[in-house]
Amino acid sequence: MRQVSGQIYGSQDQAIDLRGNAVGILFLLLVAGVLLFRLLMTSPLMNMVVPYTSEGGPFFAKFHLGTYLIAALLVLSLFARTISLRGDDIPLFRFLLLQIGLLCGLMIYVIAISRVGATGVIVDTYLTACLAALLLMTVSPESRRLIGTLLVLTLLASALIALGEATVQRRLMPFTESEPYFRATGLTGHPLSLGAYCVLAIGFVTLTRWPIWTRLLAVGLIFIGCVASGARTALVLSSLEILLLLFFVRWPKLSRNDERKAKRFMLLVAGVAGSVLFAGLLAGGFLDRFQGAATDGNFMARIDIYQIFGFVSWKDILLGMSPQMLLETVREKLRLPYIESAPVLLVLQAGLPAAILLTVVVVRLILRLLRGSAMPARIATAIFLIAELSNNALATKNGDVILLVVLILAFRPRPEQIAAPRQGVLSMISSRPLRVRV
């Protein structure tokens, strides 16, 4: 840099560096904005704009606006920038492209057997999750962590809003279903979504760089938000998740002996605090819905729905059936108004072969993303998936899987820190950057 007549002139390399930083910050804001839009633009809000989940309407309206934005921003990022990948990011980028190819092939198969209705779930829930992962890889690892922290803050805000909703008995977001008990939704479209998001947030809060007391306070507030959701399975699972995090996550800067003593003390504190919290919530009426939880209609509906396989043909199981016919069969034969089971929906809408292939793709995707991840991420992912399998969330159009994939990728270790898998002589892992220019 040189100074002439009171003016400062930078070198060409410095100008390029500043321009590159500006573009990087711009894409960071765009990626964060698009992902937040997909998370916060719930199905009821979408239905106020286009017939997203309701009957009728054009085919393009059956896909979320966030799906179009994520795909458009990914194409723009690949064509407008040079993407530098290091370490484990190189094979992960190729792996995501392969998963996208498999999902596109699955979509073609589903259309070929005249099950066009199942494409909405494949595209909006699973294909978009892979596209979001690729989009996140176009920014730096530090930017990914910033986006992940922003999403965790959003989930924390959702839990706090849910607590306020439970107090005043009014919801912030639109909710059209009628229920005998008031259940908060926070920034989500359904109480069950709020419960699942709280389960996911508890684990990933511990991976933030906030002070330890801030993380503990955030976990407590999110747990209370889960109570406000009235999601009974999520509440039980979140309690289990906290215990698993306490027992299996290493505490740095402590010896094994000191760590055991500290965890015993924290377990005692958690027991006392949990008892006080339980008494307070019970007195405040927040736990009314949990009375008789094992015998009410919602619980039994999740079990009775599997009887539907006794009323359909093998052709329906192998090739699927239309959503309208499936719902009519459930209402006529089982006297159930809804289908609270992801396996039943996937098998009977897309067919058994498609459901099996989709399951394999999703399991491989999650396991691949979790490679090298910290223990809290693995615990949160496992508990979250169990909560999702207790209802039909994994077989409906929502942002749950997208949120899970983005959080795992955002809080992974830096790509060069992830150990390469054993692949004999040939390895796809490289410490040298791979620059992708489309």
RODO-2510 file (C-alpha; in nm, 4 decimals, decimal comma):
residues 438
     n   res          X          Y          Z
     1     m     0,0000     0,0000     0,0000
     2     r     0,1368     0,3451    -0,0911
     3     q     0,0358     0,7044    -0,0162
     4     v     0,0537     0,9815    -0,2761
     5     s    -0,0652     1,3425    -0,2159
     6     g    -0,2669     1,2435     0,0871
     7     q    -0,4445     0,9587    -0,0999
     8     i    -0,4013     0,5915    -0,0144
     9     y    -0,3749     0,3380    -0,2953
    10     g    -0,3968    -0,0351    -0,2345
    11     s    -0,2337    -0,3032    -0,4418
    12     q    -0,4381    -0,5124    -0,6859
    13     d    -0,4088    -0,8192    -0,4584
    14     q    -0,5520    -0,6228    -0,1655
    15     a    -0,8392    -0,4961    -0,3804
    16     i    -0,9195    -0,8509    -0,4905
    17     d    -0,9052    -0,9676    -0,1286
    18     l    -1,1467    -0,6947    -0,0139
    19     r    -1,3818    -0,7703    -0,3003
    20     g    -1,3680    -1,1414    -0,2166
    21     n    -1,4457    -1,0713     0,1494
    22     a    -1,7424    -0,8544     0,0530
    23     v    -1,8817    -1,1257    -0,1749
    24     g    -1,8257    -1,3847     0,0971
    25     i    -2,0158    -1,1767     0,3541
    26     l    -2,2961    -1,1190     0,1031
    27     f    -2,3364    -1,4915     0,0359
    28     l    -2,3187    -1,5641     0,4093
    29     l    -2,6144    -1,3305     0,4657
    30     l    -2,8022    -1,4752     0,1680
    31     v    -2,7521    -1,8356     0,2791
    32     a    -2,8573    -1,7546     0,6360
    33     g    -3,1615    -1,5624     0,5131
    34     v    -3,2775    -1,8385     0,2791
    35     l    -3,2411    -2,1104     0,5443
    36     l    -3,4255    -1,8991     0,8018
    37     f    -3,7020    -1,8345     0,5500
    38     r    -3,7417    -2,2079     0,4875
    39     l    -3,7536    -2,2739     0,8621
    40     l    -3,9958    -1,9945     0,9575
    41     m    -4,2265    -2,0052     0,6548
    42     t    -4,4464    -2,2817     0,7928
    43     s    -4,7093    -2,4770     0,5988
    44     p    -5,0018    -2,2692     0,7385
    45     l    -4,8218    -1,9514     0,6288
    46     m    -4,7540    -2,1020     0,2857
    47     n    -5,1215    -2,1912     0,2494
    48     m    -5,2045    -1,8229     0,2981
    49     v    -5,0027    -1,7482    -0,0178
    50     v    -5,0520    -2,0571    -0,2379
    51     p    -5,2397    -2,3900    -0,2001
    52     y    -4,9288    -2,5601    -0,0617
    53     t    -5,0822    -2,8505     0,1326
    54     s    -5,4492    -2,7900     0,0547
    55     e    -5,6395    -2,9479    -0,2326
    56     g    -5,6147    -2,8104    -0,5844
    57     g    -5,3799    -2,5531    -0,7280
    58     p    -5,0999    -2,5755    -0,9856
    59     f    -4,8238    -2,8340    -0,9531
    60     f    -4,5495    -2,5771    -0,8927
    61     a    -4,7398    -2,4451    -0,5887
    62     k    -4,6932    -2,7787    -0,4121
    63     f    -4,3267    -2,7036    -0,3510
    64     h    -4,2128    -2,4617    -0,0817
    65     l    -4,0911    -2,1176    -0,1833
    66     g    -3,7799    -2,1891     0,0231
    67     t    -3,7059    -2,4879    -0,1997
    68     y    -3,6955    -2,2629    -0,5053
    69     l    -3,4803    -2,0077    -0,3215
    70     i    -3,2303    -2,2678    -0,1966
    71     a    -3,1953    -2,4181    -0,5453
    72     a    -3,1595    -2,0750    -0,7090
    73     l    -2,9015    -1,9525    -0,4572
    74     l    -2,7014    -2,2760    -0,4941
    75     v    -2,6867    -2,2341    -0,8727
    76     l    -2,5925    -1,8669    -0,8332
    77     s    -2,3196    -1,9509    -0,5832
    78     l    -2,1686    -2,2221    -0,8040
    79     f    -2,1690    -2,0048    -1,1136
    80     a    -2,0649    -1,6767    -0,9513
    81     r    -1,7898    -1,7911    -0,7149
    82     t    -1,4944    -2,0227    -0,6917
    83     i    -1,5624    -2,2770    -0,4157
    84     s    -1,2564    -2,4016    -0,2265
    85     l    -1,2944    -2,7383    -0,0509
    86     r    -1,0429    -2,8970     0,1856
    87     g    -1,0017    -3,2259     0,3640
    88     d    -1,3232    -3,4183     0,4263
    89     d    -1,5288    -3,1580     0,2383
    90     i    -1,4028    -3,2977    -0,0931
    91     p    -1,5529    -3,6507    -0,0645
    92     l    -1,8555    -3,5090     0,1191
    93     f    -1,9287    -3,2770    -0,1748
    94     r    -1,9157    -3,5748    -0,4131
    95     f    -2,1263    -3,7835    -0,1776
    96     l    -2,3986    -3,5171    -0,1670
    97     l    -2,4042    -3,5014    -0,5464
    98     l    -2,4517    -3,8801    -0,5533
    99     q    -2,7394    -3,8600    -0,3036
   100     i    -2,9042    -3,5888    -0,5118
   101     g    -2,8744    -3,8123    -0,8175
   102     l    -3,0340    -4,1046    -0,6311
   103     l    -3,3218    -3,8870    -0,5092
   104     c    -3,3794    -3,7543    -0,8615
   105     g    -3,3860    -4,1123    -0,9892
   106     l    -3,6312    -4,2061    -0,7150
   107     m    -3,8512    -3,9136    -0,8117
   108     i    -3,8551    -4,0292    -1,1745
   109     y    -3,9527    -4,3803    -1,0611
   110     v    -4,2353    -4,2466    -0,8416
   111     i    -4,3694    -4,0396    -1,1322
   112     a    -4,3443    -4,3414    -1,3642
   113     i    -4,5696    -4,5505    -1,1371
   114     s    -4,8191    -4,2609    -1,1234
   115     r    -4,7503    -4,1598    -0,7654
   116     v    -4,6911    -3,7925    -0,8370
   117     g    -4,8295    -3,6964    -0,4954
   118     a    -4,5255    -3,8513    -0,3252
   119     t    -4,2840    -3,6222    -0,5096
   120     g    -4,3685    -3,3337    -0,2758
   121     v    -4,2166    -3,5128     0,0229
   122     i    -3,9135    -3,6326    -0,1734
   123     v    -3,8374    -3,2852    -0,3068
   124     d    -3,9384    -3,0545    -0,0202
   125     t    -3,8079    -3,2690     0,2647
   126     y    -3,5144    -3,4757     0,1402
   127     l    -3,3844    -3,3388    -0,1895
   128     t    -3,3907    -2,9862    -0,0484
   129     a    -3,1960    -3,1077     0,2572
   130     c    -2,9139    -3,2234     0,0268
   131     l    -2,9285    -2,8975    -0,1692
   132     a    -2,9124    -2,7021     0,1582
   133     a    -2,6056    -2,9029     0,2611
   134     l    -2,4348    -2,8222    -0,0698
   135     l    -2,5315    -2,4578    -0,0282
   136     l    -2,3783    -2,4497     0,3189
   137     m    -2,0558    -2,5953     0,1779
   138     t    -2,0191    -2,2951    -0,0518
   139     v    -1,9312    -2,0800     0,2502
   140     s    -1,6347    -2,1201     0,4840
   141     p    -1,6423    -2,3533     0,7885
   142     e    -1,6483    -2,0524     1,0209
   143     s    -1,9448    -1,9073     0,8322
   144     r    -2,1226    -2,2420     0,8615
   145     r    -2,0816    -2,2284     1,2388
   146     l    -2,2215    -1,8738     1,2437
   147     i    -2,5276    -1,9917     1,0506
   148     g    -2,5676    -2,2890     1,2840
   149     t    -2,5489    -2,0606     1,5881
   150     l    -2,8097    -1,8328     1,4310
   151     l    -3,0436    -2,1307     1,3836
   152     v    -2,9904    -2,2391     1,7456
   153     l    -3,0779    -1,8849     1,8571
   154     t    -3,3933    -1,9059     1,6466
   155     l    -3,4904    -2,2347     1,8133
   156     l    -3,4250    -2,0780     2,1541
   157     a    -3,6460    -1,7814     2,0596
   158     s    -3,9155    -2,0249     1,9481
   159     a    -3,9067    -2,1968     2,2885
   160     l    -3,9335    -1,8610     2,4692
   161     i    -4,2268    -1,7561     2,2505
   162     a    -4,3947    -2,0902     2,3238
   163     l    -4,3609    -2,0251     2,6954
   164     g    -4,5335    -1,6895     2,6475
   165     e    -4,8056    -1,8522     2,4357
   166     a    -4,8740    -2,1115     2,7056
   167     t    -4,9038    -1,8317     2,9614
   168     v    -5,1483    -1,6115     2,7678
   169     q    -5,3165    -1,9033     2,5813
   170     r    -5,2670    -1,7429     2,2404
   171     r    -5,0454    -1,8414     1,9481
   172     l    -4,8200    -1,6199     1,7414
   173     m    -4,8195    -1,8365     1,4272
   174     p    -5,1363    -1,9538     1,2468
   175     f    -5,2682    -2,2936     1,3575
   176     t    -5,5930    -2,4300     1,2122
   177     e    -5,6377    -2,7598     1,3974
   178     s    -5,8867    -2,7808     1,6832
   179     e    -5,7598    -2,9452     2,0029
   180     p    -5,9093    -3,0078     2,3486
   181     y    -5,5912    -2,8794     2,5152
   182     f    -5,3990    -2,5646     2,4260
   183     r    -5,0540    -2,6444     2,2901
   184     a    -4,8026    -2,3766     2,1985
   185     t    -4,6374    -2,3730     1,8564
   186     g    -4,3711    -2,1034     1,8967
   187     l    -4,2228    -2,0209     1,5571
   188     t    -4,3282    -2,3572     1,4110
   189     g    -4,6448    -2,4713     1,2411
   190     h    -4,7420    -2,7457     1,4854
   191     p    -4,6877    -2,8312     1,8549
   192     l    -4,5166    -3,1584     1,7608
   193     s    -4,2713    -2,9661     1,5429
   194     l    -4,1951    -2,7360     1,8351
   195     g    -4,1288    -3,0373     2,0606
   196     a    -3,8978    -3,1975     1,8030
   197     y    -3,7099    -2,8714     1,7472
   198     c    -3,6587    -2,8353     2,1229
   199     v    -3,5125    -3,1876     2,1343
   200     l    -3,2732    -3,0978     1,8532
   201     a    -3,1786    -2,7616     2,0033
   202     i    -3,0842    -2,9051     2,3442
   203     g    -2,7981    -3,1070     2,1960
   204     f    -2,6657    -2,8410     1,9611
   205     v    -2,6761    -2,5642     2,2239
   206     t    -2,3936    -2,7480     2,3990
   207     l    -2,1810    -2,7172     2,0834
   208     t    -2,1989    -2,3383     2,0691
   209     r    -1,9132    -2,1205     2,1938
   210     w    -2,1276    -1,9457     2,4524
   211     p    -2,0196    -1,9359     2,8186
   212     i    -2,1091    -2,2513     3,0099
   213     w    -2,3724    -2,0758     3,2259
   214     t    -2,5378    -1,9369     2,9122
   215     r    -2,5590    -2,2835     2,7593
   216     l    -2,7055    -2,4300     3,0797
   217     l    -2,9653    -2,1522     3,0972
   218     a    -3,0520    -2,2030     2,7290
   219     v    -3,1005    -2,5780     2,7819
   220     g    -3,3353    -2,5072     3,0727
   221     l    -3,5422    -2,2576     2,8746
   222     i    -3,5651    -2,4879     2,5738
   223     f    -3,6762    -2,7727     2,7996
   224     i    -3,9578    -2,5536     2,9402
   225     g    -4,0512    -2,4623     2,5821
   226     c    -4,0791    -2,8346     2,5098
   227     v    -4,3200    -2,8651     2,8029
   228     a    -4,5272    -2,5781     2,6605
   229     s    -4,5567    -2,7622     2,3296
   230     g    -4,7499    -3,0435     2,4963
   231     a    -4,5463    -3,2955     2,2947
   232     r    -4,5304    -3,5801     2,5425
   233     t    -4,2881    -3,8025     2,3534
   234     a    -4,0546    -3,5078     2,2923
   235     l    -4,0626    -3,4162     2,6618
   236     v    -3,9655    -3,7674     2,7692
   237     l    -3,6952    -3,7829     2,5041
   238     s    -3,5561    -3,4399     2,5917
   239     s    -3,5256    -3,5494     2,9561
   240     l    -3,3396    -3,8606     2,8405
   241     e    -3,1227    -3,6476     2,6108
   242     i    -3,0115    -3,4234     2,8980
   243     l    -2,9091    -3,7300     3,1002
   244     l    -2,7186    -3,8762     2,8035
   245     l    -2,5384    -3,5479     2,7467
   246     l    -2,4485    -3,5362     3,1143
   247     f    -2,3088    -3,8899     3,1207
   248     f    -2,1424    -3,9374     2,7817
   249     v    -2,0018    -3,5945     2,6885
   250     r    -1,6474    -3,5326     2,8114
   251     w    -1,5808    -3,2265     3,0221
   252     p    -1,2544    -3,0602     2,9126
   253     k    -0,9839    -2,9497     3,1525
   254     l    -1,0854    -3,2111     3,4114
   255     s    -0,9250    -3,5416     3,4976
   256     r    -1,1336    -3,8574     3,4787
   257     n    -1,1755    -3,8654     3,8565
   258     d    -1,2683    -3,4961     3,8823
   259     e    -1,5050    -3,5340     3,5888
   260     r    -1,6911    -3,8199     3,7594
   261     k    -1,7279    -3,6164     4,0777
   262     a    -1,8497    -3,3118     3,8869
   263     k    -2,1046    -3,5188     3,6936
   264     r    -2,2368    -3,6774     4,0125
   265     f    -2,2840    -3,3318     4,1603
   266     m    -2,4562    -3,2058     3,8451
   267     l    -2,6814    -3,5122     3,8447
   268     l    -2,7860    -3,4286     4,2001
   269     v    -2,8474    -3,0653     4,1065
   270     a    -3,0441    -3,1714     3,7994
   271     g    -3,2568    -3,4052     4,0112
   272     v    -3,3418    -3,1353     4,2647
   273     a    -3,4025    -2,8707     3,9973
   274     g    -3,6116    -3,1147     3,7939
   275     s    -3,8311    -3,1947     4,0938
   276     v    -3,8875    -2,8263     4,1675
   277     l    -3,9588    -2,7567     3,8002
   278     f    -4,2002    -3,0504     3,7776
   279     a    -4,3902    -2,9301     4,0835
   280     g    -4,4102    -2,5766     3,9453
   281     l    -4,5292    -2,6898     3,6021
   282     l    -4,7862    -2,9219     3,7576
   283     a    -4,9204    -2,6448     3,9797
   284     g    -4,9327    -2,4065     3,6833
   285     g    -5,1384    -2,6499     3,4754
   286     f    -4,8684    -2,7051     3,2100
   287     l    -4,8786    -3,0843     3,2550
   288     d    -5,2550    -3,1397     3,2320
   289     r    -5,2244    -3,3036     2,8912
   290     f    -4,9834    -3,5656     3,0251
   291     q    -5,2476    -3,7288     3,2455
   292     g    -5,3581    -4,0599     3,0945
   293     a    -5,1045    -4,0220     2,8146
   294     a    -5,0667    -4,3977     2,7582
   295     t    -5,4366    -4,4621     2,6920
   296     d    -5,5710    -4,1556     2,5122
   297     g    -5,6811    -4,1453     2,1492
   298     n    -5,3652    -3,9846     2,0114
   299     f    -5,1432    -4,2535     2,1607
   300     m    -5,3614    -4,5425     2,0415
   301     a    -5,3957    -4,3915     1,6928
   302     r    -5,0196    -4,4293     1,6419
   303     i    -5,0506    -4,8020     1,7161
   304     d    -5,3832    -4,8831     1,5482
   305     i    -5,2747    -4,7278     1,2183
   306     y    -5,0554    -5,0305     1,1384
   307     q    -5,3710    -5,2412     1,1050
   308     i    -5,4227    -5,0693     0,7695
   309     f    -5,1908    -5,3217     0,6036
   310     g    -5,4567    -5,5838     0,6631
   311     f    -5,7085    -5,3887     0,4501
   312     v    -5,4948    -5,3150     0,1433
   313     s    -5,3650    -5,5379    -0,1364
   314     w    -5,0074    -5,6341    -0,2150
   315     k    -5,0283    -5,4111    -0,5218
   316     d    -5,1061    -5,1138    -0,2969
   317     i    -4,8097    -5,2016    -0,0754
   318     l    -4,5652    -5,2429    -0,3647
   319     l    -4,6845    -4,9568    -0,5869
   320     g    -4,8590    -4,7303    -0,3380
   321     m    -5,2007    -4,5692    -0,3591
   322     s    -5,3378    -4,2185    -0,3961
   323     p    -5,3425    -4,0032    -0,0803
   324     q    -5,7192    -3,9583    -0,1069
   325     m    -5,7840    -4,3328    -0,1336
   326     l    -5,5446    -4,4036     0,1541
   327     l    -5,7142    -4,1529     0,3825
   328     e    -6,0596    -4,2821     0,2888
   329     t    -5,9503    -4,6398     0,3683
   330     v    -5,8109    -4,5346     0,7058
   331     r    -6,1291    -4,3467     0,7971
   332     e    -6,3602    -4,6231     0,6779
   333     k    -6,1772    -4,9297     0,8098
   334     l    -6,0014    -4,7962     1,1212
   335     r    -6,2232    -4,4985     1,2093
   336     l    -5,9158    -4,2750     1,2382
   337     p    -5,9266    -3,9136     1,1126
   338     y    -5,5518    -3,8931     1,0383
   339     i    -5,2378    -4,1017     0,9784
   340     e    -4,9776    -4,0488     1,2516
   341     s    -4,7070    -4,2765     1,1094
   342     a    -4,4235    -4,1943     0,8714
   343     p    -4,3591    -4,5603     0,7675
   344     v    -4,7265    -4,6143     0,6794
   345     l    -4,7423    -4,2945     0,4758
   346     l    -4,4191    -4,3591     0,2862
   347     v    -4,4987    -4,7225     0,2030
   348     l    -4,8615    -4,6712     0,1019
   349     q    -4,8031    -4,3476    -0,0912
   350     a    -4,4782    -4,4208    -0,2769
   351     g    -4,4682    -4,8021    -0,2604
   352     l    -4,2428    -5,0332    -0,0628
   353     p    -3,9405    -5,0282    -0,3025
   354     a    -3,9372    -4,6479    -0,3099
   355     a    -3,9771    -4,6288     0,0676
   356     i    -3,6844    -4,8677     0,1200
   357     l    -3,4574    -4,6754    -0,1205
   358     l    -3,5516    -4,3434     0,0415
   359     t    -3,4759    -4,4854     0,3858
   360     v    -3,1341    -4,6104     0,2717
   361     v    -3,0499    -4,2721     0,1170
   362     v    -3,1525    -4,0797     0,4291
   363     v    -2,9721    -4,3122     0,6709
   364     r    -2,6523    -4,2992     0,4630
   365     l    -2,6780    -3,9201     0,4412
   366     i    -2,7094    -3,8723     0,8159
   367     l    -2,4384    -4,1246     0,9024
   368     r    -2,2017    -3,9617     0,6524
   369     l    -2,2638    -3,6149     0,7928
   370     l    -2,2118    -3,7401     1,1470
   371     r    -1,8653    -3,8778     1,0640
   372     g    -1,6242    -3,6911     1,2888
   373     s    -1,9025    -3,4992     1,4662
   374     a    -1,8991    -3,4412     1,8405
   375     m    -2,0964    -3,6639     2,0769
   376     p    -2,3698    -3,4021     2,1482
   377     a    -2,4509    -3,3869     1,7771
   378     r    -2,4839    -3,7652     1,7599
   379     i    -2,7029    -3,7823     2,0691
   380     a    -2,9256    -3,4964     1,9520
   381     t    -2,9632    -3,6535     1,6071
   382     a    -3,0596    -3,9949     1,7437
   383     i    -3,3122    -3,8540     1,9919
   384     f    -3,4551    -3,6178     1,7288
   385     l    -3,5128    -3,9010     1,4796
   386     i    -3,6858    -4,1106     1,7461
   387     a    -3,9153    -3,8161     1,8191
   388     e    -3,9874    -3,7710     1,4479
   389     l    -4,0694    -4,1400     1,4043
   390     s    -4,3350    -4,1143     1,6763
   391     n    -4,5545    -3,9213     1,4298
   392     n    -4,5747    -3,8532     1,0560
   393     a    -4,3179    -3,5701     1,0390
   394     l    -4,0705    -3,7617     0,8214
   395     a    -4,3403    -3,8293     0,5609
   396     t    -4,4777    -3,4768     0,5285
   397     k    -4,3495    -3,1601     0,3647
   398     n    -4,1600    -2,9684     0,6335
   399     g    -3,8149    -2,8326     0,7150
   400     d    -3,7255    -3,0814     0,9901
   401     v    -3,4700    -3,2853     0,7949
   402     i    -3,3288    -2,9675     0,6395
   403     l    -3,2753    -2,8199     0,9857
   404     l    -3,1097    -3,1400     1,1084
   405     v    -2,8722    -3,1617     0,8106
   406     v    -2,7752    -2,7942     0,8327
   407     l    -2,7036    -2,8106     1,2078
   408     i    -2,4916    -3,1254     1,1762
   409     l    -2,2882    -2,9732     0,8934
   410     a    -2,2590    -2,6357     1,0667
   411     f    -2,1158    -2,7785     1,3901
   412     r    -1,8866    -3,0420     1,2378
   413     p    -1,5144    -3,0035     1,3070
   414     r    -1,3124    -2,8254     1,0437
   415     p    -1,2819    -3,0541     0,7374
   416     e    -0,9051    -3,0955     0,7694
   417     q    -0,9507    -3,2172     1,1297
   418     i    -1,1724    -3,5127     1,0343
   419     a    -0,9754    -3,8359     1,0015
   420     a    -0,9779    -4,0024     0,6640
   421     p    -1,1562    -4,3396     0,6430
   422     r    -0,9506    -4,6475     0,5656
   423     q    -0,9637    -4,6948     0,1895
   424     g    -0,6497    -4,8926     0,1135
   425     v    -0,4076    -4,7271    -0,1256
   426     l    -0,6560    -4,4868    -0,2845
   427     s    -0,8129    -4,2161    -0,0675
   428     m    -1,0454    -3,9339    -0,1649
   429     i    -0,9375    -3,7273     0,1366
   430     s    -0,6841    -3,4608     0,0567
   431     s    -0,5269    -3,1811     0,2551
   432     r    -0,4952    -2,9809    -0,0645
   433     p    -0,7889    -2,7625    -0,1621
   434     l    -1,0166    -2,8610    -0,4453
   435     r    -1,1390    -2,5543    -0,6314
   436     v    -1,4723    -2,5975    -0,8043
   437     r    -1,5583    -2,3548    -1,0806
   438     v    -1,8761    -2,4059    -1,2831
***
